[in-house]
């Protein structure tokens, strides 16, 4: 069974002054449906470096949650980990899928500017590729800069799906496949193909 590393959101627990890593249980269920072993990563770069060196993954999944620090978010440690994972993916040809915030991180890493978008939180909308998807984001992009390729756009011009033009094993989508019940067959198929499962 292939090992896919998943990033986690950072949650601040103010009463006790803790910063906790968290991952929706929906991801474990989707991993089971897709046939891969999900391994959550801590938002601690030295540990992530050691994990990739001693237990190389078959794929990397950048999950949702937390705004990027460059856009006002408060989880710079997560940004640091995910930038490192993108570097490793691009240099070592490790399949990578960014979901929502993960796609935003990929866009930011590749020089596509993000901006506030309206009407993309807790809605379903149609895409230019014929799909209809959920939406839970308030940041997005209206342009796509190389090396990324735009694959789908919402009706109001927000970029919703991307692929790296030089590294075709790197993908990003702005919707949340893990939040569908039951999981959509098209999403299971796409994830399997993205990770060569």
C-alpha positions as CSV (number, residue, x, y, z in Angstrom):
1,X,0.0,0.0,0.0
2,X,1.4,3.4,-1.0
3,X,2.2,5.9,1.7
4,X,0.8,9.4,1.2
5,X,2.0,12.2,3.6
6,X,-0.8,14.6,4.5
7,X,-0.2,18.1,6.0
8,X,-2.3,19.3,8.9
9,X,-3.9,22.6,9.9
10,X,-2.6,24.5,12.9
11,X,-5.1,25.2,15.6
12,X,-4.4,27.7,18.4
13,X,-5.8,26.7,21.8
14,X,-5.7,30.1,23.6
15,X,-6.6,29.0,27.2
16,X,-3.6,26.8,27.5
17,X,-1.3,28.6,25.0
18,X,-0.9,25.5,22.7
19,X,-0.6,25.2,19.0
20,X,-2.0,21.9,17.8
21,X,-1.8,20.1,14.5
22,X,-5.2,18.8,13.4
23,X,-6.6,16.8,10.4
24,X,-10.2,16.1,9.6
25,X,-11.1,12.4,10.0
26,X,-12.7,12.6,6.6
27,X,-9.2,12.3,5.1
28,X,-8.7,8.8,6.6
29,X,-12.0,7.6,5.1
30,X,-11.2,9.1,1.7
31,X,-7.7,7.4,1.9
32,X,-9.4,4.1,2.6
33,X,-11.7,4.6,-0.4
34,X,-8.7,5.4,-2.6
35,X,-6.5,2.6,-1.3
36,X,-3.6,4.5,0.2
37,X,-2.1,4.8,3.7
38,X,-2.5,8.4,5.0
39,X,0.4,9.5,7.2
40,X,-0.2,12.9,8.9
41,X,2.8,15.2,9.1
42,X,3.6,17.5,12.0
43,X,4.1,21.2,11.4
44,X,7.7,20.9,12.5
45,X,10.2,21.1,9.6
46,X,13.2,19.2,11.2
47,X,10.9,16.2,11.9
48,X,9.4,16.4,8.3
49,X,12.9,16.5,6.8
50,X,13.9,13.4,8.9
51,X,10.7,11.6,7.9
52,X,11.2,12.2,4.2
53,X,14.8,11.0,4.5
54,X,14.1,7.8,6.5
55,X,10.6,7.0,5.1
56,X,10.2,8.4,1.6
57,X,6.6,8.9,0.7
58,X,4.9,7.7,-2.5
59,X,2.9,11.0,-2.6
60,X,2.2,14.2,-0.8
61,X,-1.2,15.8,-0.1
62,X,-1.4,19.4,1.1
63,X,-4.8,19.7,2.8
64,X,-7.0,22.7,3.5
65,X,-7.3,25.1,6.5
66,X,-5.3,28.1,7.6
67,X,-4.6,31.1,5.4
68,X,-1.1,31.6,4.2
69,X,1.1,33.8,6.4
70,X,1.8,36.1,3.5
71,X,-1.9,36.8,3.3
72,X,-2.6,37.3,7.0
73,X,-2.6,33.7,8.3
74,X,-1.1,32.8,11.6
75,X,0.5,29.4,10.8
76,X,4.0,30.2,9.4
77,X,5.3,26.9,10.6
78,X,2.9,25.2,8.3
79,X,3.8,27.4,5.3
80,X,7.5,26.4,6.0
81,X,6.7,22.7,6.0
82,X,4.5,22.9,2.8
83,X,7.1,24.9,0.9
84,X,9.7,22.3,1.7
85,X,7.3,19.5,0.6
86,X,6.7,21.3,-2.7
87,X,10.5,21.6,-3.2
88,X,10.9,17.9,-2.6
89,X,8.1,17.0,-4.9
90,X,9.5,19.1,-7.8
91,X,13.0,18.0,-7.3
92,X,12.4,14.3,-6.5
93,X,9.3,13.7,-8.8
94,X,7.0,12.8,-5.9
95,X,3.3,13.1,-6.8
96,X,1.7,16.0,-5.0
97,X,-1.9,17.2,-4.8
98,X,-2.8,20.5,-3.1
99,X,-6.4,20.8,-1.9
100,X,-7.9,24.3,-1.3
101,X,-5.2,25.9,0.9
102,X,-2.8,23.4,-0.6
103,X,-3.6,24.6,-4.1
104,X,-3.2,28.2,-2.8
105,X,0.2,27.3,-1.4
106,X,1.2,25.8,-4.8
107,X,0.0,28.9,-6.6
108,X,1.9,31.2,-4.2
109,X,5.0,29.1,-4.5
110,X,4.9,29.4,-8.3
111,X,4.3,33.1,-8.3
112,X,0.5,33.3,-8.9
113,X,-0.9,36.1,-6.8
114,X,-3.8,35.4,-4.5
115,X,-6.6,37.8,-3.7
116,X,-9.8,37.9,-1.6
117,X,-12.8,36.3,-3.4
118,X,-16.5,36.6,-2.5
119,X,-19.2,34.0,-2.8
120,X,-16.9,30.9,-2.5
121,X,-17.6,29.9,1.1
122,X,-20.1,27.0,1.7
123,X,-21.5,27.0,-1.8
124,X,-21.6,24.7,-4.8
125,X,-20.6,26.1,-8.2
126,X,-20.1,25.1,-11.8
127,X,-16.6,25.0,-13.4
128,X,-15.5,25.6,-16.9
129,X,-14.6,21.9,-17.2
130,X,-18.2,20.9,-16.7
131,X,-17.8,19.8,-13.0
132,X,-19.8,21.2,-10.1
133,X,-17.8,21.4,-6.9
134,X,-18.1,22.6,-3.3
135,X,-16.3,25.7,-2.2
136,X,-14.9,26.7,1.2
137,X,-12.3,29.4,0.5
138,X,-12.1,33.2,0.7
139,X,-8.7,33.4,-1.1
140,X,-8.2,32.6,-4.8
141,X,-6.5,33.7,-8.0
142,X,-7.9,35.2,-11.2
143,X,-4.8,34.6,-13.3
144,X,-2.5,31.6,-13.7
145,X,1.2,32.2,-14.1
146,X,3.7,29.7,-15.6
147,X,4.8,27.2,-14.8
148,X,1.3,26.4,-13.6
149,X,-1.5,25.6,-16.1
150,X,-5.1,26.6,-15.4
151,X,-7.4,23.6,-15.9
152,X,-10.7,24.9,-14.6
153,X,-12.3,28.3,-13.6
154,X,-15.5,29.3,-11.8
155,X,-18.0,31.4,-13.6
156,X,-16.7,34.5,-11.8
157,X,-13.2,33.9,-13.1
158,X,-11.6,32.3,-10.1
159,X,-9.0,29.6,-10.8
160,X,-10.2,26.3,-9.5
161,X,-7.8,23.6,-10.8
162,X,-4.2,23.7,-11.8
163,X,-1.3,21.4,-12.9
164,X,2.4,22.2,-13.1
165,X,3.4,22.5,-16.7
166,X,7.0,21.2,-16.2
167,X,6.2,18.6,-13.5
168,X,3.0,16.9,-14.5
169,X,2.9,15.0,-11.2
170,X,1.9,18.2,-9.3
171,X,-1.8,19.1,-9.1
172,X,-4.0,21.5,-7.2
173,X,-7.8,21.8,-6.8
174,X,-9.7,24.5,-4.8
175,X,-12.6,22.2,-3.7
176,X,-12.7,19.6,-0.9
177,X,-13.2,16.0,-2.2
178,X,-13.1,14.7,1.4
179,X,-16.3,16.6,2.3
180,X,-18.6,14.7,-0.1
181,X,-20.7,11.9,1.4
182,X,-20.6,9.5,-0.2
183,X,-17.3,10.2,-1.9
184,X,-17.7,11.0,-5.6
185,X,-16.4,8.3,-7.9
186,X,-14.8,11.0,-10.1
187,X,-12.7,12.3,-7.1
188,X,-11.6,8.8,-6.1
189,X,-10.6,8.1,-9.7
190,X,-8.7,11.5,-9.9
191,X,-6.8,10.9,-6.7
192,X,-5.8,7.4,-7.7
193,X,-4.5,8.7,-11.0
194,X,-2.7,11.6,-9.3
195,X,-0.9,9.3,-7.0
196,X,-0.5,6.4,-9.5
197,X,-2.5,4.1,-7.2
